């Protein structure tokens, strides 16, 4: 039972949990970059009275930078074995999923604030930064793992490696079995192990010049 449990645990770790931990680390760093850059821009990092200093501008810039960082971190660390050969297509799909996760957070906020009537600041934060963040993170992770970086993607490195391995196994000729050893025109299997027939004979025949024993009843 312990061996079976270890096997199941290793499969779960290699197939899902390791990706989840790395994804969480990348996402946490991306969140810190988003928050820090947003506040720096609001304080005038790129100058005063600019679009980047406005709330919408600062959030747009900080979110964009965070998305690019998260893509690079997930491409070259979290899902590096499954990264795609076409990086631009991969990034486009990654951005679509990221925007979908952001849309889930906004939808949770809209339902809480305008449908359910919870209009306090605490309720807004719980709706968008707790419930929305959790649902959006789960949505992004699953689509990153099984769509953007899915092992079935045709241009994914892991899929290309499997295809090359299958082609090698298909087209490589198997080694030929060695031909049975022939001893003086007879197959070696006819000769008892460890013995060699006399010169001029074949396995299973008497030597030349020797007479066969007479049949029973004859002199």
C-alpha positions in Angstrom: 0.0 0.0 0.0 2.7 2.6 0.8 4.4 1.8 -2.6 1.1 2.3 -4.3 0.4 5.6 -2.5 3.9 6.8 -3.5 3.2 5.9 -7.1 -0.1 7.8 -7.1 1.5 10.8 -5.3 4.3 11.0 -7.8 1.9 10.8 -10.7 -0.2 13.5 -9.2 2.9 15.7 -8.6 4.4 15.3 -12.0 1.1 15.5 -13.8 -0.7 18.4 -12.0 0.6 19.6 -8.6 4.1 20.6 -9.8 2.5 22.8 -12.5 0.1 24.3 -10.0 2.9 25.3 -7.5 5.0 26.9 -10.2 2.0 28.6 -11.7 1.2 30.0 -8.2 4.7 31.3 -7.8 4.7 33.0 -11.2 1.2 34.4 -10.6 2.2 35.8 -7.2 5.3 37.6 -8.6 3.1 38.9 -11.4 0.6 40.3 -8.9 3.3 42.1 -7.0 4.6 43.6 -10.3 1.0 44.7 -11.2 0.4 46.3 -7.8 3.8 48.0 -7.5 3.8 49.3 -11.1 0.2 50.6 -10.8 1.0 52.6 -7.6 4.3 53.9 -9.1 2.5 55.1 -12.2 -0.2 56.7 -10.1 2.5 58.6 -8.2 4.0 60.0 -11.4 6.7 57.5 -12.5 6.3 58.5 -16.1 5.5 62.1 -15.4 2.5 64.1 -14.1 -0.7 64.8 -16.0 -0.1 61.9 -18.4 -2.4 59.2 -19.5 -0.2 56.6 -17.7 -0.8 58.4 -14.4 -4.6 58.1 -14.6 -6.3 55.2 -12.9 -7.3 53.5 -16.1 -4.0 54.2 -17.8 -1.9 53.0 -14.9 -4.0 49.8 -14.5 -3.8 49.1 -18.2 0.0 49.5 -18.3 0.6 47.5 -15.1 -1.8 44.7 -16.1 -0.1 44.4 -19.6 3.3 44.2 -18.0 2.2 41.6 -15.5 0.6 39.5 -18.3 3.8 39.6 -20.4 5.8 38.6 -17.3 3.5 35.8 -16.4 3.6 34.5 -20.0 7.4 34.4 -20.0 7.5 32.8 -16.5 5.0 30.1 -17.5 6.5 29.5 -20.9 10.1 29.1 -19.7 9.5 27.6 -16.3 6.1 26.3 -15.4 5.2 24.7 -18.8 8.7 24.8 -20.4 8.4 21.1 -21.6 5.1 22.0 -23.4 6.0 25.4 -24.8 5.0 26.0 -28.3 7.2 26.5 -31.4 5.0 29.5 -32.6 5.6 31.9 -29.7 3.3 34.7 -31.1 0.4 32.4 -31.5 1.0 31.0 -28.0 1.1 34.5 -26.5 -2.1 35.5 -28.3 -3.9 32.5 -26.8 -2.3 33.2 -23.4 -3.6 36.9 -23.5 -7.1 35.7 -24.4 -7.2 33.4 -21.4 -5.8 36.1 -19.2 -8.5 38.5 -20.3 -11.0 35.8 -19.7 -9.8 35.4 -16.1 -10.1 39.2 -15.6 -13.6 39.1 -17.0 -14.6 36.5 -14.4 -13.4 38.8 -11.6 -15.3 41.7 -13.1 -18.4 39.5 -13.5 -18.2 38.5 -9.8 -17.9 42.2 -8.9 -20.9 43.2 -11.1 -23.1 40.4 -9.6 -22.2 41.3 -6.0 -22.5 45.1 -6.5 -25.4 45.6 -8.8 -27.4 42.4 -8.6 -27.1 41.4 -5.0 -26.7 45.0 -3.7 -23.5 44.5 -1.7 -22.1 48.0 -2.3 -19.6 48.4 0.5 -15.9 48.6 -0.1 -15.3 45.3 1.8 -18.0 43.6 -0.3 -16.4 44.8 -3.5 -13.0 43.5 -2.4 -14.4 40.1 -1.4 -16.2 39.8 -4.7 -13.4 40.7 -7.0 -10.2 40.0 -5.0 -11.3 36.8 -3.2 -14.1 35.1 -5.1 -13.3 36.5 -8.5 -9.6 36.0 -8.1 -10.0 32.4 -7.0 -12.4 31.5 -9.9 -10.3 33.5 -12.4 -7.1 31.7 -11.3 -8.7 28.3 -11.6 -10.0 29.2 -15.1 -6.6 30.5 -16.2 -4.6 27.5 -14.9 -6.8 24.9 -16.5 -6.8 26.6 -19.9 -3.1 27.2 -19.7 -2.4 23.6 -18.7 -4.7 21.9 -21.1 -5.1 24.3 -24.0 -2.4 26.9 -24.4 0.4 24.6 -23.2 -1.5 21.3 -23.8 0.6 18.3 -24.6 -1.6 17.6 -27.6 -0.9 20.9 -29.4 0.7 20.2 -32.8 3.5 22.7 -32.4 4.2 21.9 -28.8 7.7 20.7 -28.0 6.6 17.7 -26.1 4.2 16.6 -28.9 6.9 17.1 -31.5 9.3 15.0 -29.5 6.8 12.2 -29.2 6.2 12.3 -33.0 9.9 12.1 -33.7 10.3 9.2 -31.3 7.4 7.4 -32.9 8.8 8.0 -36.4 12.2 6.6 -35.3 10.5 3.5 -33.9 8.4 3.0 -37.0 11.2 3.4 -39.6 14.1 1.8 -37.9 14.6 -1.8 -39.0 14.7 -4.3 -36.2 18.0 -6.2 -35.8 18.1 -9.5 -37.8 18.5 -12.8 -35.9 21.9 -14.4 -36.5 21.7 -17.3 -39.0 22.0 -20.7 -37.4 25.5 -22.0 -37.5 26.1 -24.7 -40.1 28.6 -27.4 -39.5 29.6 -29.2 -42.7 26.3 -28.7 -44.3 24.2 -29.6 -41.2 22.5 -27.4 -38.8 24.4 -27.0 -35.5 21.3 -28.0 -33.6 21.8 -31.5 -34.8 25.2 -31.7 -33.0 25.1 -32.3 -29.3 26.4 -29.3 -27.3 30.2 -29.4 -26.7 31.0 -31.9 -29.5 32.4 -31.5 -32.9 31.8 -34.1 -35.7 34.9 -35.8 -37.2 36.4 -34.3 -40.3 34.7 -35.3 -43.5 31.4 -36.0 -41.8 28.2 -34.3 -41.3 26.3 -34.2 -38.1 24.4 -37.5 -37.6 26.4 -39.6 -40.2 29.2 -42.1 -39.5 32.8 -41.4 -40.5 34.1 -42.6 -43.9 35.6 -46.1 -44.0 33.7 -47.3 -41.0 31.1 -49.9 -41.4 27.7 -49.7 -39.9 27.0 -52.4 -37.3 25.4 -55.5 -38.9 21.8 -55.9 -38.4 20.7 -58.2 -35.6 20.8 -61.9 -36.4 23.5 -61.7 -39.2 27.2 -62.5 -38.7 
